[in-house]
Amino acid sequence: MKDHGGEDAEAHWPGLASDAADTRRTHPELAVAAAGVGTFDWDLFTGTLIWDERLIELFGYDPSAVDQTIEAFRARLHPDDASGVSAQLQQTIDAWGSYQDEFRVMLPEGGQR
């Protein structure tokens, strides 16, 4: 896929559909890929979070060993952000809405993102 200047768009926006097989992606999926953010789906009945690859990377988890639960999500939240994130999640559940937030993540080696 080329941008307006004829350059390879994939170089500017990683994850952007570059061949016919990727054209099934929706506009929200493309927006998420272009923004470099991660997403999850939370099954409230089982407690399982379905993490996308980018979210696993952002949280510093090993993709082959990540525990896809809300506890694993909360375990990496920055302590100063944890209560606000929890409150926002609860408001989203109560309203049957979509969750969108910004917060810091504590990485296993001690850094933060």
N, C-alpha and C positions, 0 to 999 in steps of 0.2 A: 504494500500500500504506500502510495506517495503522498506527501503533503503538498500544499499549494506551490511551493518552490521547486517541486520535482524531486525533493530529497526523500530518503527512506523514512517514513513516519515511525516505524518501529524503533529507530534510533532515538527519537525524541520522546516517544510514549511507549515504554515497554509494556507488553501485554496487549497492545492494540492488534486487532485482527489483521494478519498479514497474508492469509491465503483463504481460498474459498471455504475450506473446512471450518474456519473460525467464524464465519458469517452468521452462525446460529446464535452468537452471543447477543444479549440484549443491551440496550443503551445503558441501563444501570450498571451492568457488569463492566462495560467499557469505561464508564465514568469512574468506577471503583479502581479498575486497573490503572487508569491514567493518573488518578490521585495518589496511588501508592499506599492506600489504606487497606486494612483487613476487615473481613466480615465474619459473622457467625450466625447460625440458626440455632435457637435454643428450644429443645423439646421439653416443655414444662412438666410433662407427665413422667418422662424417664430421667430428666435431669441432664441429658446429654447435650453438649454443644457440638455442633458441626462446624469446625474451624476451617476457613479457607487457608491455602498455603501461605499467603502473605501474612495473615494474622499469626500463624504459628511462627513464622520468621520474625515478625516484629516483637513477639513475646519471648524470643530466644529459646524456644523449645526445640527438641530434637523431633523431627516429623515422625520418626518411627516409634517414638516412645511417649508422645504427648498424651496426657490424660484429658480427654475431651469432656470436662465437667466445668460447672460454674466455680467449683473450688479451685481448680487449676487456673482459671481466669483471674479470680480474686487474689490468688497467691502471688501474682506478679504485679498487682497494682501498686503504685507508689502509695505509701502510708497516708500522705496528705490528701490523696485523691480518692481513697477507697470508700469513705462514707458517702461522698457525693455521687460516685458511680453507683453504689448500691441503692441510694435513694432514687436516682434517675431510672435504674433498671426496674425498681418496684413501681414507679409511676407509669412506666411503659407497660408493665404487666397489667396494672389496674385499669389502664385505658385501652388495652388490647391494641397497642400502637406499635410503631417501629422505633427502635432504639438507635440514637445517633449521639455521640459524645466525643469529647477529647479528654485525654488523661495521659498520665505518665506511667511507664512500665519499668519495673525493676528487673534488670537482667541478671542471669545467674553468676556472672563474673563480677558483679557489684556495680556496674554502670546502670544508667537509666536511659530510656528512650522516650 
